[in-house]
């Protein structure tokens, strides 16, 4: 999800899976189909040069399996990314900052001058469920700025 040197193809594929999941979670709703994405951390031929050898015994596929089983269960959420490895589990999400409206004719310089406020992650919104929510947030910023 976050990229590793020399693995542009792998990183692009992982985020492609997330985009695919985000669309399928919407399309599957009518049939009560849940879909999630797994970001596993396990010892493989691809990762053996990225991690210390002493971690091999911890990074077994068996320590990822509980996440897979849960995410395939009736009680699982939908549209989530679960990260699993070595018995540790987290949930990842794509979030957006609050952002700001820069007027009707913004320039690249306006974006540059306001980049700190635009990219301030500590006021990030909750993860959005669908693309229409992002469009709605943009209109909210415009309305807030015109008050």
Buried (B, 14 or more C-beta within 10 A) or exposed (E): EEEEEEBEEEEEEBBEBBEEBBEBBBEBEEEEEBBBBBBBBBBEEEBEEEEEEEBEEBBBEEBBEEBBEBBEEEEBEBBBBBBBBBEEBEEBEEEBBBBBBBEEEEEEEBEEEBEEEBEEEEEBBEBBEEEEEEEEBEEBBEEEEEE
